[in-house]
Amino acid sequence: MLRAHTVDDVRRAEQAAMSALPDGALMQQAAAGLAAAVVDLLGGAYGRRVVLLVGPGDNGGDALWAGARLAGRGARVEAVLLADRVHEAGLSALRAAGGRASRDVGDVDPAPDLVVDGIVGIGGRPGLRPDAVAALEHFPGVPVVAVDVPSGVDVDTGRVDGPHVVADLTVTFGTHKVAHLVDPASTASGALHLVDLGLDLGAPAVEALQPDDVRALLPRPGHVAHKYTRGVVGVRAGSGTYPGAALLAVAGAACGLAGMVRYVGPEAIADRVRAAHPEVVGAGRVQAWVVGPGGGDDAGGMLTAARADDVPVVVDADALRHVTGPVPGCVLTPHAGELAAMLGVERAEVEAGPLAFARDAARRWNCVVLLKGHHTLVADPHGRVRVTTTGVPWLATAGAGDVLAGLVGALLAAGLEPYDAASVGSWIHGAAATEAAGGGPLTASRVAVQIPRLVRETLTGLG
C-alpha cells in the first residue's frame, strides 16, 4: 500500500526520530537520497550543470547539501539564494565542495541540465512569491526536480492556489504527502521517488492500492463454488436514448468476477444485451445492483426498485440525481460535474478541492463515494480515502464510467465491502485501460474486454 501523510504527521515523526539521532542526520539522509536521484536522472554527475533554487527552510538545506555531494562528484553546481537567510551549514558545504552561490538568478548558467526546486517545503503556504516565479521562468524547458513537494502547492489538501512548481521528478522523504496523490497538485509532482528515513508514522491520510494489495483483495472462487455462491449482480440501465450505456455496464459486470449477471430493462435493450452477452439472464435475486447508466427519466424508478432489495447498490449517472438522503451500503460514482450538482456548488470548486468534497459527500450520504477524475478518489463515511493512480488520459472517453459501474457491482456481488469494491474496481479499470490503450486512443468497449486479462495478470503476479 502506498501511504501518504499530513504535514503534522511527518513533523511529529521527524521530531521523534531526531531525538534519537545525531544532529543533522535526517537531513544528511535526505540529501544523499536527493543527490542519488539527481545522478540517476542525469545519467551521471561529472560535467553536469545543476542549478539549485534555495529558500529559507529545510528543503533549501536539503538542496544545498545534495548540491555539495553533486559538486564533490564533478558536477558544476550553482545556487540561487531566494531568502535573506538560508541553511548556513549547507551553504558552507556547497562552497567547500566547489559550488557557487548568488542572490541574482542572472549570475548563473541560463541553460543548466537540471534545476532543483528547494524554494519552500512542506510547511510553506500555497503559491509562490514573485521572485521565486521569476527565478523559475529564467529556466524554460529545463527539467525540474522538486525537493519533497513541488513548491507552491497545498501539501495537505492537494489544492493549487496561485503559481507553483511543475516538477518532472519529486524526491520526497520519509513518506508520500497528500499532494503527491491528490489532484490537482498530483499533476505538478511528476514522477515520484521516496527516500526512506525510517520514520515511525501513524495511520495515513490517504492511501493508494498497489498490485499486491489488489491481488490480496480480489475474490477467488473456492473449489466447490457455483454461480450463485460467487455472487449475482443485477444491472438496471439504459433507455431508448442511451441503449449503449446498458451494454457497457453489463460488459463491466460480466467480467467474470461474479458468478452471474442479470439485466432488467426495456425489452428492446434486453435483446441487444443478450445478443452481445448470451450468458446474461433476466430478473431474479441478486447480491448487488448497478443502477443508472443511461437511465434517463427512468433512473429514479430504477434506483427505488434496486434499493427495495436491501442489497448494495452502485448508483451511477442519471440515478445520482435521485439520491436525496443517506444511502448506506451504496457506492456513488459521480464525476466532478455530477458531484457538484448533488452538492449545489460549481464544478470548478470540486475540481479545485476534490479531496474535501469527496469526504464531505461520503459523510453526507453515509456511503462510499467514488469521485472519478485523473486520480479517482474513493472515500468512506469514516474519513478513509484511497486514491487510484492507475489509468491514462485516454480513459476520458464516453462509456468508460458505465464499464466501471458494472465492474464495481460485480465486486460487490462477489462479496467485497463497498470501500474495497470501489477502490479495487477503480484500480482494475485504470490498469485495464492502460493496457488496452497501449499508448494510444481507446474506447470503453476495449477497456471492458481487457478486464479479465488484467485480473488474470494481477492474480498471477504479472500485473
N, C-alpha and C positions, 0 to 999 in steps of 0.2 A: 504494500500500500504506500502510495506517495502521500506524505502528510505535510500540511502547511500550517504554520502557527502565526499568532499575532505578535506584534512588537513587544507587548508586555510579557508574553510567554518567553520570548527569546531573551529579553533583558534579565528576567529572573534566572533563567538557566545559565546565562553568561556570568552573572554575579556569583552564583553558586560555584561555577567552575573556576573562576578567577581566584576565589578564596582558597582553593586547594592547589593552585598552580603558581609558579614563579611569575613575577610581574612581567607583563608583555607577552607571555607565552601564547595566549589565544591569538593575538594579532600576528605573531610570527607564523603560526599555523595557517591563518587565513592568507597572509601574504605569500607564503610558499605555495599554497594551492592556487592562488590567483596567478602567480608567475608561471607555474607549470601549465595552466590552461592557456595563457597567452602564447607560450612557446609552442604548445600543441597546435593552436590555431594558425600561427605564423609559419609553422614547419621548421622552427629553429629560433635562436636568439642572435647569433653572431651577425652583425651587419644590419640587423633590422632596426627600423626607426619607429620609436614609440613616443607618443605624447600623453602625458598624464594631466587631466583636468582635476585639480585638487581643491576641495573645500575644507571647512574647518573641523569636521568631525572625524570619527574613527575610520570611516570609509576612505577619507583622504589619507589617513595614516596607512591603511592597508595598501592603497595605491602607491604611496611613496616607498614603503618597504618592499613591495613587489618590484617597483622600478629599480631599486637598488640591486635586487637579485638579478634582474634582467641586464642592467649595466655591467654587473660583475661577470656576466656570460657573453659580453661583447656587443650588446645592443646599444644603440645611441638613444638615450632616454632624456627627454626634456619635460619639465613640469611647468604648468601654468598655475600659479597660485591665485585662487579666486577668493581668498579671505585674508584679512589682516593677520590672523593667527592660524597657523596650520600645525600639524603634528611635528614638533621640533626634532624629536629623535629620528623620525622617518626622513625628514628633510636632510638632516645631517648625514644619515646613512646613504641617501641618494647621491649627495655631493661627494662623499668619500669614495663611492664606487665609480665616480667619473660622470655622473649625471649632472644636468644643468637645471636651473630653476629661474623663472622670470614671472613678473606680475603683468607682463604685457604679452598677449597672445600673438601680437605681430612680431615678436622676437624669436618665435620658434618655427620649426620646419612646417610650411603650409601643406605639405603633401607627405605625411608620415605613412607608414604601413598600417598603423593602428592607433586608435585613441582609447584611453582608459578613462571611463567616467567614474571619478571619485568625488563628485561635486557635493552631494548630500547623501546621507544614509537612511536607515530605516526610521530614524526619528524626525526626518525632515517633513515639512508641510508640503502639500501638493503645489505644483507649479515651480517655476524657476525664476530667479532674478534676471534682469536684463543683461547683466554682464556675463552670466553663465550661458544665456541664449546666444549672445554674440560670439562667445568662445566656441560653442558648438558649430555655429554657422561658418566659422573660419575653416572647417574641415569637411566640405561637402563630399559625399561619396566615400569617405574613409570609414572602414569598419570600426564599430564601437563595441568595446567590452565594458559592461556595467559591473560595478563592484556592489555585490549583494542585491541591489534592486536598481532599476533604471531611475535616475534622479528625476524627481518631479511628480511621480505617481503617488497615489494614496495607498500605503502599504497594506493597511488592514481591511480596506473595502474594495480595492480594485478599481476605484474611480480614477478618472483622469480629468483634472480641472486645471487648465492652463498649459503652458509649454512644458515639455518633458523630454527626456532622452528616449530615443528609439534604438535599442541595442541589437546587435547581431548575436551577441552571446552575453548572458548574465551569469556571473560566477557568484554563487550565494554560499553562505556559511552556516553550518550547524543544522539548518532545516530550511525547507522551502517556506516562502512567505505567501500570504493570501494573494497578493498582487501578481505573483508568478502564474497563478492558475485561473484567476477570475477576470473576466472581461470587464471593461475594455483594456485594463492595464496589462493583461497577459500578452496582448499583441505587441507590447513595447519591449518585452523581455527577450525576444529571440530564442535561441537555443538556451537550455538551462544546464548548468554544471554545478553539482553540490559538493562542497568541501566539508567532509565530516569532521566536526570538532569534538565529538563525544559528549554532547550536551545531554543532560537529563531533562527531557521535555515531557509535559503532560499531554492531555488529550488535544488533538489538532483542532483548529478552527474549521478547516475544510480538508478533504482528502480526495485522492483520485485512485480509482482501481487500476491495477496493473494485471498483466496476463495471468500471473499465478493466483491473484485474488478472484478473477473471473472463473478460472479453472476450478477453484475450490467451491464456488457458489453454483456453478451450472448444475441443473438437475440431470441425473442419470437414471435410466430405467433399471430396476432390480431384475434378478434372474427370473422371477415369476411374475413380472409386470404384465399387464394387459392394457388395452387402450383406455379403459376407464380409470385405472389406478394411476396412469400417467397424467391424467387431467384432461378435461374437456373445456375448450374455450369457445365462447359464442361471439359472433360478430353481428352487430346491428349497425349497418352503414349503407350509404348510397342512396341516390334518388334519381328521378328522371333527368335532372340537370347534371348530376355528378355520379354517373354509374361507375366510372373508373375508380373512384375512391373506395368503393366496396371491394373491387377486385384487388386493389393494392393492400387494403387492410387484411383481407383474407390471405393474401400471399405472405404477409409478415407473420400472421398467426399460424400458417401452415408450413412453418419452417422445420417441423419435426421435433420441436421441444415439448410439445403437448401431444397427448395420445389421439385427440380427435378435434376437429373444428366443425362448428355448426354455423350456418348462415341463416339469419332471419331478416327478410326484407322483401321488397317488391318482387313478384314472381318473374318479371322480365329480367331483373338483375340476377335473381337466383339462378335462372337458366344459364346466364353468362358465367356466373361463378362456378357452377357445376361443369360447364364446358372447359373452363380453364383449370379447374381443380376437382377432378372427379371424385376424390376422396372426401370432399366436404359434404356434410349431411345437413338436414333441416333441423327444426325446432326440437328441443328436449332439454334435459338437465345439463347444467354447466357448472364449472368451478370458478369461472371468471367471464366477464363480458368486456367487449370492446365496443364503444358506442360513440357515434358522432361523425366519423369521416364522411363528408359529402352528404350528410343527412338533411341539410336544408331545413325546410319548415317542419319536417317530421322528427327532428333531432330531440325535441323536448319529450315527445311521446316515447321515443326510443330509450331515453335516459330513465324515465319513470318506470317503464316496463323492466328494464335491466335491474334497477335498484330494488324492485319488489322481490327479486330472487334472493336477496341478502347474501350476495357473494361479492368479491372485489370487482370493481369496475374501472376500466380505463376510459376516462372522459376526454374526448378529443374534439377539435374543430367546432362544428356547429353546436354540439352538445354543451360546450363550455358556457354558452350564453344562458343556459338554464340552470346553472349552479347558483343558488341563491342563499344557501346556508351551509352549515357544516356537513361534510360528506365523508365521515370516517370510513376507512377501508378502500377509498378510491385513489386513483392516480390521475391527476390532472396534467395534461400535456400541452400547455399553451406555448406559442411563440410570443415574442415581446409585445406585438400589437394586440394579441388576444388577451394577454395578462393585463395590459394597460386598460383595455375596455372593461375587464372584470373589476379592476380596482378604481376605475374612474380617474385615471391620470393619463398623461400624454405618453405615447410610445417612446419618445426621446428620453423621458425620465427613467423608464425601465431599462433602456439600453445603456444609460449612463451609470446605473447602480443596480445591476441585476441581482447581486447577492442579497441586498437588503429586501428587495421586492419579492424574491423567491421565498425567503424566510417569512416575511410578513404574510404572504399568501398561504403558506403551509399552516401557519398558526390560525389564520382567519377561518380557513375551511377545514381545519383539523384533519388533514390528509397529506399525502405525499404530492409534491408539485415538481414536475419535470419541466423546467423552463428551457426551451430549445434555443440554441444560439451557436456561435462559433465554439465556445466552450459551454456545453449544456450543463445546467445545474440541476441537481436533484436534492430537494430539501424536504425534511420531515417536520412534524409539529413540535418536536423537541429541540429543534435548532441544528440538528445534524445536516451537513451538506456534503455531497460528493460532486466532483467536477469531472466531466467527460473530456478527456484530452485526445481521444481518437477522432478520426474524421478528416475530411478535406473540404476546401471551399466548394468543390463541385457538388457536394451533398446538398447545397442550397438549390434544390430542384423540386418542381411540382410533384406531389405524391409521396415524397420521402417521409413526411410525417405520418402518413397513413400506414406505411410499412412499419414504422417504429411503433405505432399504437398497437398493431397486431402482434408484433414481437413481444412487447411488454405484457400483453394479455396472455400470450402463450406461457410466459414465465410465471405469471400469477397462477394460472390454471395448474401448472406443474408443481406448485407448492411454495414458491418463493414469497417471502413477505413483500409488501408493496415497495418499501425502500430499496431492497435488494433487486427486485424485479425491474424497477425503473432504472437503477444505475447499471445493472448488468445489461439490460436491453439497450440502453443508450450506448454503452461501450461496444457491444457487438455490432450495433447498427453503424457506428462510426468506423470501426475496423473493417467491416464488410465493404463499406463504401470506398475506403482507401484501396482495398484490393481490387474491387470492381473497376474503379476509375483508372488504375494503372498509370496515373499521372495525367490523365485527360478527362474529358467530359463523361458523364454517366447519366442514367435515368433511374427513377425509383424502382422500376421492374428489375433492373440489373442488380440493385442492392439486395432485393428480396432473394434473387437466385443465388447470390453469393453467401447468404447467411449460413446455410447448412455446412458449406465447405469451411467457412471461418470457424464455426463451432467445432467442427472436427479437428481443425488445426490447433485450436486452443486446448481442447481436451487431450490431445496427444503431445502437447508441448511444443508444437511447431509455430503457434501464433504468437 
